[in-house]
Amino acid sequence: MNPLSIKDVISYFNGLTPHGQQDFINLFVREMHKGCGSFENTIKKKQDHQIVVCPHCGSLHIQKRGHSYGRQRYQCIDCSRSFGATTKTPIASLKKPELFERYIKLVFERKTLKQCEAELGISHQTAFDWRHKILSGLVEHVPAIMRGVIECDEIEFRISNKGQRTNLGRKPRKRGSNYKRNDGSYNSNTVQVITAVSRTGESVMVPVKGKKVTTKQIDDSIGGKMEESSTLITDKNSAYRKFAKDNGLKLRQVKSTEHVDKNDRRIHIQHVNATHSKLRGFMGKYRGVSTKYLANYLKWFCYMNDFESMADKVEAWLLDIISSLAPYNNYHRLKNQPIF
């Protein structure tokens, strides 16, 4: 059979319906990326540059144990279990590894799940699972320490049980029409996102349940992440006073209705307010996010505000996902846990 010429291919393409042309393009792109080896090269890079540790028991006493699908396998001398470079990582047993790296790029471009499904030819459930496998890799991308002038405030979201069909503890709401911020004296239907933003651009966001944050919640969320003697600027919330005193921080507070100190305009919470405004726009695209996965989206938002070239970050992100047990543990914890 004679190979088709470029003219034959163009003629065939022009004869397709618009939907058929899109399917043809998606198929062509998928075939073009097959065998590019970037995914396998990243795995090889992990094996070449890291000390191999047993993911089952943490032992360093391991030995090589053949290959599987071209990848090196190992066996632990202490627990006798075998493993590979992706064992106990979010991408273990991945069915379509040649598409995963392209999916990371789509996450950078903030494509919706439906757009990812159409472009890669994967199911809705796969697109959803892959998104959170990738976002779970951001668990360690949190500033180790913040210093200088740090603004702190909270932003409120509704508690959302999106995707949950049983054990709601209430009757289903129709488009939120009967939503109540408070359910009795002790129950709350809201989640507060404690946000700390330094004037140098670093940010940390942690969701906590409640109508108003407490000193303990603040300390559990951002305690230990601020250098002693840094300046903390907040509104008049009294919970921050004890937090600042306990952590050796200089505290400056302004009225929440004014945002800027009248006597010293350098004391303000405008940066954190601007961050909250951007966050609202970021979250709006997803038409409601389950509170169960809110922490992942918050880390995604913070990460997207501070990335360099996409090509470098895609490989770095992929390497992070397979280089630590933290993303694996975070992903499975989120899948199995209730909202709080």
Contacts in CASP RR format, 6 or more apart in sequence:
PFRMAT RR
TARGET T0000
AUTHOR 0000-0000-0000
METHOD contacts of the structure
MODEL  1
MNPLSIKDVISYFNGLTPHGQQDFINLFVREMHKGCGSFENTIKKKQDHQ
IVVCPHCGSLHIQKRGHSYGRQRYQCIDCSRSFGATTKTPIASLKKPELF
ERYIKLVFERKTLKQCEAELGISHQTAFDWRHKILSGLVEHVPAIMRGVI
ECDEIEFRISNKGQRTNLGRKPRKRGSNYKRNDGSYNSNTVQVITAVSRT
GESVMVPVKGKKVTTKQIDDSIGGKMEESSTLITDKNSAYRKFAKDNGLK
LRQVKSTEHVDKNDRRIHIQHVNATHSKLRGFMGKYRGVSTKYLANYLKW
FCYMNDFESMADKVEAWLLDIISSLAPYNNYHRLKNQPIF
4 12 0 8 1.000
13 21 0 8 1.000
13 24 0 8 1.000
16 24 0 8 1.000
22 118 0 8 1.000
26 118 0 8 1.000
26 119 0 8 1.000
26 120 0 8 1.000
26 121 0 8 1.000
29 119 0 8 1.000
30 98 0 8 1.000
30 99 0 8 1.000
30 120 0 8 1.000
30 121 0 8 1.000
33 98 0 8 1.000
33 99 0 8 1.000
33 102 0 8 1.000
34 98 0 8 1.000
35 98 0 8 1.000
36 98 0 8 1.000
38 101 0 8 1.000
38 315 0 8 1.000
39 97 0 8 1.000
39 98 0 8 1.000
39 100 0 8 1.000
39 101 0 8 1.000
39 318 0 8 1.000
40 71 0 8 1.000
40 97 0 8 1.000
42 101 0 8 1.000
42 315 0 8 1.000
42 318 0 8 1.000
42 319 0 8 1.000
42 322 0 8 1.000
43 71 0 8 1.000
43 85 0 8 1.000
43 86 0 8 1.000
43 322 0 8 1.000
45 319 0 8 1.000
46 85 0 8 1.000
46 319 0 8 1.000
46 322 0 8 1.000
46 323 0 8 1.000
47 72 0 8 1.000
47 85 0 8 1.000
50 323 0 8 1.000
51 60 0 8 1.000
52 60 0 8 1.000
52 62 0 8 1.000
52 74 0 8 1.000
53 59 0 8 1.000
53 60 0 8 1.000
53 62 0 8 1.000
54 60 0 8 1.000
54 61 0 8 1.000
54 62 0 8 1.000
54 74 0 8 1.000
54 76 0 8 1.000
54 78 0 8 1.000
54 79 0 8 1.000
54 81 0 8 1.000
54 83 0 8 1.000
55 83 0 8 1.000
55 87 0 8 1.000
55 88 0 8 1.000
55 325 0 8 1.000
56 76 0 8 1.000
56 79 0 8 1.000
56 81 0 8 1.000
56 83 0 8 1.000
56 87 0 8 1.000
56 88 0 8 1.000
57 76 0 8 1.000
57 78 0 8 1.000
57 79 0 8 1.000
57 81 0 8 1.000
59 76 0 8 1.000
59 77 0 8 1.000
59 78 0 8 1.000
59 79 0 8 1.000
61 76 0 8 1.000
61 77 0 8 1.000
61 78 0 8 1.000
62 74 0 8 1.000
62 75 0 8 1.000
62 76 0 8 1.000
62 77 0 8 1.000
63 74 0 8 1.000
63 75 0 8 1.000
63 77 0 8 1.000
64 72 0 8 1.000
64 73 0 8 1.000
64 74 0 8 1.000
64 75 0 8 1.000
65 73 0 8 1.000
65 74 0 8 1.000
65 75 0 8 1.000
65 82 0 8 1.000
66 72 0 8 1.000
66 73 0 8 1.000
67 73 0 8 1.000
68 84 0 8 1.000
71 84 0 8 1.000
71 85 0 8 1.000
71 86 0 8 1.000
72 84 0 8 1.000
72 85 0 8 1.000
73 82 0 8 1.000
73 83 0 8 1.000
73 84 0 8 1.000
74 82 0 8 1.000
74 83 0 8 1.000
74 84 0 8 1.000
75 81 0 8 1.000
75 82 0 8 1.000
75 83 0 8 1.000
76 82 0 8 1.000
76 83 0 8 1.000
85 322 0 8 1.000
86 92 0 8 1.000
86 93 0 8 1.000
86 94 0 8 1.000
86 322 0 8 1.000
88 325 0 8 1.000
88 328 0 8 1.000
89 321 0 8 1.000
89 322 0 8 1.000
89 325 0 8 1.000
89 327 0 8 1.000
89 328 0 8 1.000
90 133 0 8 1.000
90 134 0 8 1.000
90 136 0 8 1.000
90 137 0 8 1.000
90 321 0 8 1.000
90 327 0 8 1.000
90 328 0 8 1.000
90 331 0 8 1.000
91 97 0 8 1.000
91 100 0 8 1.000
91 133 0 8 1.000
91 321 0 8 1.000
91 322 0 8 1.000
92 328 0 8 1.000
94 100 0 8 1.000
96 120 0 8 1.000
96 122 0 8 1.000
99 120 0 8 1.000
99 122 0 8 1.000
100 130 0 8 1.000
100 318 0 8 1.000
101 314 0 8 1.000
101 318 0 8 1.000
102 120 0 8 1.000
103 116 0 8 1.000
103 120 0 8 1.000
103 127 0 8 1.000
103 130 0 8 1.000
103 134 0 8 1.000
104 134 0 8 1.000
104 314 0 8 1.000
104 317 0 8 1.000
104 318 0 8 1.000
105 310 0 8 1.000
105 314 0 8 1.000
106 115 0 8 1.000
106 116 0 8 1.000
106 119 0 8 1.000
106 120 0 8 1.000
107 131 0 8 1.000
107 134 0 8 1.000
107 135 0 8 1.000
107 300 0 8 1.000
108 304 0 8 1.000
108 307 0 8 1.000
108 310 0 8 1.000
108 313 0 8 1.000
108 314 0 8 1.000
110 285 0 8 1.000
110 304 0 8 1.000
111 119 0 8 1.000
112 285 0 8 1.000
112 286 0 8 1.000
113 124 0 8 1.000
113 127 0 8 1.000
113 128 0 8 1.000
113 131 0 8 1.000
114 124 0 8 1.000
116 122 0 8 1.000
116 127 0 8 1.000
116 130 0 8 1.000
116 131 0 8 1.000
117 123 0 8 1.000
117 124 0 8 1.000
117 127 0 8 1.000
120 127 0 8 1.000
122 130 0 8 1.000
132 293 0 8 1.000
132 296 0 8 1.000
132 331 0 8 1.000
132 334 0 8 1.000
132 335 0 8 1.000
133 321 0 8 1.000
133 327 0 8 1.000
133 331 0 8 1.000
134 317 0 8 1.000
134 321 0 8 1.000
135 293 0 8 1.000
135 296 0 8 1.000
135 297 0 8 1.000
135 299 0 8 1.000
135 300 0 8 1.000
136 296 0 8 1.000
136 321 0 8 1.000
136 327 0 8 1.000
136 328 0 8 1.000
136 330 0 8 1.000
136 331 0 8 1.000
136 334 0 8 1.000
137 317 0 8 1.000
137 320 0 8 1.000
137 321 0 8 1.000
137 324 0 8 1.000
137 326 0 8 1.000
137 327 0 8 1.000
137 330 0 8 1.000
138 296 0 8 1.000
138 299 0 8 1.000
138 300 0 8 1.000
138 303 0 8 1.000
139 299 0 8 1.000
139 326 0 8 1.000
139 327 0 8 1.000
139 330 0 8 1.000
140 320 0 8 1.000
140 324 0 8 1.000
140 326 0 8 1.000
140 327 0 8 1.000
141 299 0 8 1.000
141 302 0 8 1.000
141 303 0 8 1.000
141 320 0 8 1.000
142 204 0 8 1.000
142 225 0 8 1.000
142 299 0 8 1.000
142 302 0 8 1.000
143 198 0 8 1.000
143 202 0 8 1.000
143 203 0 8 1.000
143 204 0 8 1.000
143 225 0 8 1.000
144 225 0 8 1.000
145 224 0 8 1.000
145 225 0 8 1.000
145 226 0 8 1.000
145 227 0 8 1.000
146 196 0 8 1.000
146 198 0 8 1.000
146 202 0 8 1.000
146 204 0 8 1.000
146 225 0 8 1.000
146 226 0 8 1.000
146 227 0 8 1.000
146 230 0 8 1.000
147 198 0 8 1.000
147 200 0 8 1.000
147 226 0 8 1.000
147 227 0 8 1.000
147 230 0 8 1.000
148 198 0 8 1.000
148 199 0 8 1.000
148 200 0 8 1.000
148 227 0 8 1.000
148 230 0 8 1.000
148 231 0 8 1.000
149 198 0 8 1.000
149 199 0 8 1.000
149 230 0 8 1.000
149 231 0 8 1.000
149 233 0 8 1.000
150 196 0 8 1.000
150 197 0 8 1.000
150 198 0 8 1.000
150 199 0 8 1.000
150 226 0 8 1.000
150 230 0 8 1.000
150 231 0 8 1.000
150 232 0 8 1.000
150 233 0 8 1.000
151 196 0 8 1.000
151 197 0 8 1.000
151 198 0 8 1.000
151 199 0 8 1.000
151 232 0 8 1.000
151 233 0 8 1.000
151 234 0 8 1.000
151 268 0 8 1.000
151 269 0 8 1.000
151 270 0 8 1.000
151 271 0 8 1.000
151 272 0 8 1.000
152 194 0 8 1.000
152 195 0 8 1.000
152 196 0 8 1.000
152 197 0 8 1.000
152 218 0 8 1.000
152 222 0 8 1.000
152 232 0 8 1.000
152 233 0 8 1.000
152 234 0 8 1.000
152 240 0 8 1.000
152 269 0 8 1.000
152 272 0 8 1.000
153 195 0 8 1.000
153 234 0 8 1.000
153 235 0 8 1.000
153 269 0 8 1.000
153 272 0 8 1.000
153 273 0 8 1.000
153 276 0 8 1.000
154 192 0 8 1.000
154 193 0 8 1.000
154 194 0 8 1.000
154 195 0 8 1.000
154 213 0 8 1.000
155 192 0 8 1.000
155 193 0 8 1.000
155 195 0 8 1.000
155 276 0 8 1.000
155 279 0 8 1.000
155 280 0 8 1.000
156 190 0 8 1.000
156 191 0 8 1.000
156 192 0 8 1.000
156 193 0 8 1.000
157 190 0 8 1.000
157 191 0 8 1.000
157 193 0 8 1.000
157 207 0 8 1.000
157 283 0 8 1.000
157 291 0 8 1.000
157 294 0 8 1.000
158 179 0 8 1.000
158 189 0 8 1.000
158 190 0 8 1.000
158 191 0 8 1.000
159 188 0 8 1.000
159 189 0 8 1.000
159 190 0 8 1.000
159 191 0 8 1.000
159 209 0 8 1.000
159 291 0 8 1.000
159 339 0 8 1.000
160 288 0 8 1.000
160 289 0 8 1.000
160 290 0 8 1.000
160 291 0 8 1.000
161 168 0 8 1.000
161 290 0 8 1.000
161 291 0 8 1.000
161 339 0 8 1.000
162 288 0 8 1.000
162 289 0 8 1.000
162 290 0 8 1.000
163 290 0 8 1.000
164 290 0 8 1.000
170 183 0 8 1.000
173 179 0 8 1.000
179 189 0 8 1.000
180 189 0 8 1.000
181 188 0 8 1.000
181 189 0 8 1.000
181 190 0 8 1.000
181 211 0 8 1.000
182 188 0 8 1.000
182 189 0 8 1.000
182 211 0 8 1.000
183 189 0 8 1.000
188 209 0 8 1.000
188 210 0 8 1.000
188 211 0 8 1.000
190 209 0 8 1.000
190 210 0 8 1.000
190 211 0 8 1.000
191 207 0 8 1.000
191 208 0 8 1.000
191 209 0 8 1.000
191 210 0 8 1.000
191 291 0 8 1.000
191 294 0 8 1.000
192 207 0 8 1.000
192 208 0 8 1.000
192 209 0 8 1.000
192 210 0 8 1.000
192 211 0 8 1.000
192 212 0 8 1.000
192 213 0 8 1.000
192 217 0 8 1.000
193 205 0 8 1.000
193 206 0 8 1.000
193 207 0 8 1.000
193 208 0 8 1.000
193 279 0 8 1.000
193 294 0 8 1.000
193 298 0 8 1.000
194 205 0 8 1.000
194 206 0 8 1.000
194 207 0 8 1.000
194 208 0 8 1.000
194 213 0 8 1.000
194 217 0 8 1.000
194 218 0 8 1.000
194 221 0 8 1.000
194 222 0 8 1.000
195 203 0 8 1.000
195 204 0 8 1.000
195 205 0 8 1.000
195 272 0 8 1.000
195 275 0 8 1.000
195 276 0 8 1.000
196 203 0 8 1.000
196 204 0 8 1.000
196 205 0 8 1.000
196 222 0 8 1.000
196 225 0 8 1.000
196 226 0 8 1.000
196 272 0 8 1.000
197 203 0 8 1.000
197 271 0 8 1.000
197 272 0 8 1.000
197 275 0 8 1.000
199 271 0 8 1.000
201 305 0 8 1.000
201 306 0 8 1.000
202 306 0 8 1.000
203 275 0 8 1.000
203 302 0 8 1.000
203 305 0 8 1.000
204 221 0 8 1.000
204 222 0 8 1.000
204 225 0 8 1.000
204 302 0 8 1.000
205 279 0 8 1.000
205 298 0 8 1.000
205 299 0 8 1.000
205 301 0 8 1.000
205 302 0 8 1.000
206 221 0 8 1.000
206 222 0 8 1.000
206 295 0 8 1.000
206 298 0 8 1.000
207 291 0 8 1.000
207 294 0 8 1.000
207 295 0 8 1.000
207 298 0 8 1.000
208 217 0 8 1.000
208 220 0 8 1.000
208 221 0 8 1.000
209 339 0 8 1.000
209 340 0 8 1.000
212 237 0 8 1.000
212 239 0 8 1.000
213 237 0 8 1.000
213 239 0 8 1.000
214 239 0 8 1.000
215 239 0 8 1.000
215 240 0 8 1.000
215 242 0 8 1.000
215 243 0 8 1.000
215 246 0 8 1.000
217 239 0 8 1.000
218 239 0 8 1.000
218 240 0 8 1.000
218 243 0 8 1.000
219 243 0 8 1.000
219 246 0 8 1.000
219 247 0 8 1.000
223 243 0 8 1.000
223 247 0 8 1.000
224 247 0 8 1.000
226 232 0 8 1.000
226 247 0 8 1.000
226 249 0 8 1.000
228 247 0 8 1.000
228 248 0 8 1.000
228 249 0 8 1.000
229 248 0 8 1.000
229 249 0 8 1.000
229 250 0 8 1.000
230 249 0 8 1.000
230 250 0 8 1.000
231 249 0 8 1.000
231 250 0 8 1.000
231 251 0 8 1.000
231 252 0 8 1.000
232 240 0 8 1.000
232 244 0 8 1.000
232 249 0 8 1.000
232 250 0 8 1.000
232 251 0 8 1.000
232 252 0 8 1.000
233 251 0 8 1.000
233 252 0 8 1.000
233 253 0 8 1.000
233 254 0 8 1.000
233 267 0 8 1.000
233 268 0 8 1.000
233 269 0 8 1.000
234 240 0 8 1.000
234 251 0 8 1.000
234 252 0 8 1.000
234 253 0 8 1.000
234 254 0 8 1.000
234 269 0 8 1.000
235 253 0 8 1.000
235 254 0 8 1.000
235 255 0 8 1.000
235 256 0 8 1.000
235 269 0 8 1.000
236 253 0 8 1.000
236 254 0 8 1.000
236 255 0 8 1.000
236 256 0 8 1.000
237 256 0 8 1.000
240 251 0 8 1.000
240 253 0 8 1.000
241 251 0 8 1.000
241 253 0 8 1.000
243 249 0 8 1.000
244 250 0 8 1.000
244 251 0 8 1.000
245 251 0 8 1.000
252 261 0 8 1.000
252 267 0 8 1.000
254 260 0 8 1.000
254 261 0 8 1.000
254 267 0 8 1.000
254 268 0 8 1.000
254 269 0 8 1.000
259 268 0 8 1.000
259 269 0 8 1.000
259 270 0 8 1.000
259 273 0 8 1.000
260 267 0 8 1.000
260 268 0 8 1.000
260 270 0 8 1.000
261 267 0 8 1.000
261 268 0 8 1.000
278 301 0 8 1.000
278 305 0 8 1.000
279 298 0 8 1.000
279 301 0 8 1.000
282 297 0 8 1.000
282 301 0 8 1.000
282 304 0 8 1.000
283 289 0 8 1.000
283 297 0 8 1.000
283 301 0 8 1.000
286 297 0 8 1.000
289 297 0 8 1.000
290 339 0 8 1.000
291 339 0 8 1.000
291 340 0 8 1.000
292 334 0 8 1.000
292 337 0 8 1.000
292 338 0 8 1.000
292 339 0 8 1.000
293 334 0 8 1.000
295 334 0 8 1.000
296 334 0 8 1.000
307 313 0 8 1.000
320 327 0 8 1.000
321 327 0 8 1.000
END
